C-alpha cells in the first residue's frame, strides 16, 4: 500500500511523457499541474508556520509539490533521521 504523497495524479501513459515525471531534476510534479490537485478528504492546506517549517519532515519523499504544504503530509509523513 502506498501513501498519497507517493502517487502521481496522472496515469502511467501521461507520466511517460510528462516533463515533471521524467525530465525534471527532482521528479516532483509542480503545483501548477492539473493532476496534482488533491481531492482527498484528509488534504488540508497547512496554515501553521511551525508546521510548514518543521525541519524534521522528509519533504523529499513527496512526489507532488502540493503535498509539501498539506497538513496531513506534514503531520503524518516520514521524518528525517535524527
C-alpha positions as CSV (number, residue, x, y, z in Angstrom):
1,X,0.0,0.0,0.0
2,X,1.4,3.4,-0.9
3,X,0.8,6.7,0.7
4,X,-1.0,9.6,-1.1
5,X,2.2,11.6,-1.3
6,X,3.9,8.7,-3.2
7,X,1.3,8.7,-6.0
8,X,1.2,10.9,-9.1
9,X,-2.2,12.3,-10.1
10,X,-1.7,11.3,-13.7
11,X,-2.0,7.8,-15.2
12,X,1.0,5.7,-16.5
13,X,0.7,6.9,-20.1
14,X,0.6,10.5,-19.2
15,X,3.6,10.1,-16.8
16,X,5.5,8.5,-19.6
17,X,5.8,11.8,-21.4
18,X,5.3,14.3,-18.6
19,X,8.3,16.5,-18.2
20,X,7.8,16.7,-14.4
21,X,7.8,12.9,-14.1
22,X,10.8,12.0,-16.2
23,X,12.7,15.1,-17.2
24,X,12.8,17.3,-14.1
25,X,15.8,17.1,-11.9
26,X,13.9,16.0,-8.8
27,X,10.9,14.2,-10.5
28,X,8.4,16.3,-8.5
29,X,5.1,17.3,-10.0
30,X,4.8,21.1,-9.8
31,X,1.8,22.6,-8.0
32,X,0.6,24.2,-11.3
33,X,0.0,20.8,-12.9
34,X,-3.7,20.0,-13.2
35,X,-3.1,16.4,-12.0
36,X,-1.6,17.4,-8.7
37,X,-4.8,18.8,-7.3
38,X,-5.8,16.7,-4.3
39,X,-9.4,15.8,-3.6
40,X,-8.8,13.5,-0.7
41,X,-10.8,14.4,2.5
42,X,-7.6,14.4,4.6
43,X,-6.0,17.1,2.3
44,X,-5.9,20.4,4.2
45,X,-3.7,23.3,3.4
46,X,-1.4,23.9,6.3
47,X,-1.6,27.4,7.9
48,X,0.7,26.9,10.9
49,X,4.1,28.4,10.3
50,X,5.6,25.9,12.7
51,X,4.2,23.0,10.8
52,X,5.2,24.4,7.4
53,X,8.8,25.0,8.6
54,X,9.1,21.7,10.6
55,X,12.7,20.7,10.0
56,X,12.0,17.0,10.8
57,X,9.7,16.3,7.8
58,X,11.3,14.4,4.9
59,X,9.9,16.5,2.1
60,X,12.0,14.6,-0.5
61,X,9.5,11.7,-0.4
62,X,6.6,13.8,-1.6
63,X,6.2,13.2,-5.4
64,X,3.9,16.2,-5.7
65,X,4.8,19.7,-4.7
66,X,1.3,20.3,-3.2
67,X,1.9,17.6,-0.6
68,X,4.7,19.7,0.9
69,X,2.0,22.2,2.0
70,X,-0.5,19.7,3.1
71,X,-1.2,19.4,6.9
72,X,-1.9,15.6,6.6
73,X,1.6,15.0,5.0
74,X,3.4,17.4,7.3
75,X,1.9,15.6,10.4
76,X,1.9,12.0,9.1
77,X,4.7,11.9,6.5
78,X,8.1,10.3,7.1
79,X,10.7,12.1,9.3
80,X,14.3,12.7,8.7
81,X,16.7,10.6,10.8
82,X,17.8,12.3,13.9
